[in-house]
Amino acid sequence: MKKEKISHVLENLDIAYIEEATIFPGSEAKTWRTPFLKWLPVAACLALLLSGCIWYILREPSHEDPNDWEIIMQYSDPSAGKDPHQSENSSEGFPSSPYYPGTTDASTVPTSSDITDSPDPPDPIGSTDPTFNTESTNNTESTAPSNPTSSTAPSIDPDDFPAPGISADPVYLDFVTKDPICLADVPSLPAAGGDFHLQQFAFPEILSLKASERKNYPIYANSYPVGQAGALFEITEEYTEMSQENLRTFLTLLFGDGDYSGVYTDYSSHSLIYEDKEISLAARATSLSVTSTAYETYSQLTQEDLNANPLIHAAISYCAIEDPMITQEIEYDVYGNVYNYNYIITEKTADPQQALFDHTFSYVMLHSFVGENIFVLSAVHVEQPEEVGATTLATVEEIEAYLQKSYPHLAEKAHVIELFYSAQVIPGYYVPCYRVFFEEPELTQQYGVPAYSIMDLTDSRFLS
Amino acid sequence: MEDSKIIALFFQRSEQALTEVAQKYGSVTKKLAFNILHDQQDAEECVNDAYLGAWNTIPPQNPNPLITYLCRIVRNLAIKKYHSKTAAKRNSLYDVALNELENCFPSSHSVEEAFDAAETARSINAFLKTLDKDNRILFVRRYWHAESIEDLAKLFQISPHAVSVRLSRTREKLKKHLKKEGVSL
């Protein structure tokens, strides 16, 4: 009855709106004032890699009974897309890598037969979501700064830089413990975005430690957290100067020596914007992002490209990377077509802890969009992040036990568990988190590429 | 053929007008009818009836644009047929769209509250006016044309997920708007 009424109401909609919708020819490729502006939102998202976070109400840390698991959000499936926060801080900053080969072994993936009294979370398997695949390649060769071409741009009044925001003031966080780690799901907000993408960055050497050998890991301050509303920190004169210095440094690396004082043409939120005919650059205190149409996109970034492309070259120099290692990720859309190639360039190292650090605080990320001939590059370089706490890492066994208890129907599908630092969990901090990848055989078969759904976990005390 | 020439054929009472309409707008109108009826045969019957309706009303009507006029006829006929069908038909895109909208409308708390379709439509029209063009078109295409999420995604060149999210937000706004205006069904 109610539907009939609604149907009747719809018949009385304004004819003008019906006409408007009926004759609507469909969206075409958006026409932007400059091609760079089209990618500014992407660049902004990349900027969020630095320091973005979501506000959660903090409760006093308490050591919880392991049997009293706190489920904040039961499942973050790929259909929810990636929250801009999340992508900025927790995942986009991490490179892809081959799947952790040991996690599919029966000995490391528990069965679900012995847990019957756990909550019954929603089943994500039925979701019809996009897929992804990753491939990786490594190259090692150092690069040198590119030759310059001079560029000037009109300056604006530095006083126009944005007004102060909210200040984040980290305090020391002590989550070191010898007891089992209580885990909880990292809340993930659905984003108003389209296709999701995933990164994989497994550190089995770290997570496979036995409980008796468990390690303590530092918690770092995130001096410049960014939320959906923009900067969550106070934009001080020092921050502005650091941003300008970063801009000058990068332009010098890109174009050579010159006077780059006040060359920024605009500002956006907490970024200084520089634009010329070939690039659009957003500079912040500890990072920058560049969009450009001037260079070929890469389906396979090679060591030669690192030297040949002045933007990449300059970014590597900016991050002080001497022996670059390239990790490639290929993203697929819902139809199984490649739509994006991502590359993360970091300092080559055999130390997983150093690699984890580098992939959080010193890396170059390149997004190469298929068919668009535009790529977005971001460079993050935090020289000495402040350690403001410590936490004990969970073990793979603890993570698997949590999955078994909370998601018994998913536990068997757990394929990879990776460790990463996230700025999403506690505003103003980078804390260790664990990303679990679940096999999605039906989607894999449907799209013809390996498909996985994901769930992020962390120490429940971070969320309490 | 341009709409004006097709209209001229109608005015000339030339049956060529129906041929031209079918050729130019056949796929659009059939799709609209199918969205609602979820039955190919019913949809074709509906479209043919709509052509007859256009033949009977042009002239004196001189619709511009013609496609909107045809779509309104098709939709009205399709809705009528839809309501005459049993629950077996209640799996169409239109039914899905109505399900989505249902929660936007607060239920009447008493039988005395009279249902006024025109007044409710006025409130929705006012709401649509507050939306930006894209979201307004998205709303109308979804709930008036009963188009699928996938088709809308292609139309707007965004992902199906993005369409769902945008529609969800619009419905939430509509719900608040209707509640504020005291509209109930």
Contacts between the chains, C-beta under 8 A, distances in Angstrom:
chain1	res1	chain2	res2	distance
A	2	B	102	5.9
A	2	B	105	6.8
A	2	B	107	7.2
A	2	B	185	5.2
A	3	B	95	7.5
A	3	B	98	4.4
A	3	B	99	7.7
A	3	B	102	6.3
A	4	B	83	6.3
A	5	B	105	7.8
A	5	B	115	5.8
A	5	B	117	7.0
A	5	B	120	7.9
A	5	B	185	4.7
A	6	B	98	5.7
A	6	B	101	5.5
A	6	B	102	6.6
A	6	B	105	6.4
A	6	B	185	6.8
A	7	B	79	5.7
A	7	B	82	7.9
A	7	B	83	7.4
A	7	B	98	6.5
A	8	B	117	4.6
A	9	B	117	5.0
A	9	B	120	4.6
A	9	B	121	5.0
A	9	B	124	6.6
A	9	B	185	8.0
A	10	B	121	7.6
A	10	B	143	6.1
A	10	B	144	5.6
A	11	B	75	7.7
A	11	B	76	6.7
A	11	B	79	7.0
A	11	B	117	7.5
A	11	B	121	7.8
A	12	B	117	5.6
A	12	B	118	5.5
A	12	B	120	7.8
A	12	B	121	3.3
A	12	B	122	7.9
A	13	B	121	6.0
A	13	B	124	6.6
A	13	B	125	6.4
A	13	B	128	7.5
A	13	B	140	7.0
A	13	B	144	6.1
A	14	B	121	7.9
A	14	B	125	4.4
A	14	B	128	7.0
A	15	B	68	7.2
A	15	B	72	7.7
A	17	B	125	7.0
A	17	B	128	5.4
A	17	B	136	6.2
A	17	B	140	5.5
A	18	B	68	5.9
A	18	B	71	7.3
A	18	B	72	6.7
A	18	B	140	6.2
A	18	B	144	6.0
A	19	B	65	6.3
A	19	B	68	4.4
A	20	B	133	7.3
A	20	B	136	7.0
A	20	B	137	6.2
A	20	B	140	7.3
A	21	B	136	7.4
A	21	B	137	4.6
A	21	B	140	3.7
A	21	B	141	5.0
A	21	B	144	6.8
A	21	B	145	6.8
A	22	B	65	7.4
A	22	B	67	5.7
A	22	B	68	4.5
A	22	B	71	5.3
A	22	B	145	7.4
A	23	B	65	5.6
A	23	B	67	6.3
A	23	B	68	6.8
A	24	B	137	5.0
A	24	B	141	7.3
A	24	B	155	7.4
A	26	B	154	7.6
A	26	B	155	4.6
A	26	B	156	7.2
A	26	B	157	7.3
A	27	B	134	7.7
A	27	B	155	6.9
A	27	B	156	4.8
A	27	B	157	4.5
A	27	B	158	7.7
A	28	B	157	7.5
A	29	B	157	7.5
A	79	B	161	6.2
A	81	B	161	5.7
A	81	B	162	8.0
A	81	B	165	7.9
A	190	B	165	6.6
A	191	B	165	7.8
A	192	B	162	6.4
A	192	B	165	4.7
A	192	B	166	7.0
A	192	B	169	7.6
A	193	B	159	7.6
A	193	B	161	7.4
A	193	B	162	6.4
A	194	B	158	5.9
A	194	B	159	3.0
A	194	B	161	5.9
A	194	B	162	4.7
A	195	B	159	5.4
A	195	B	161	7.6
A	334	B	159	7.1
A	334	B	160	7.3
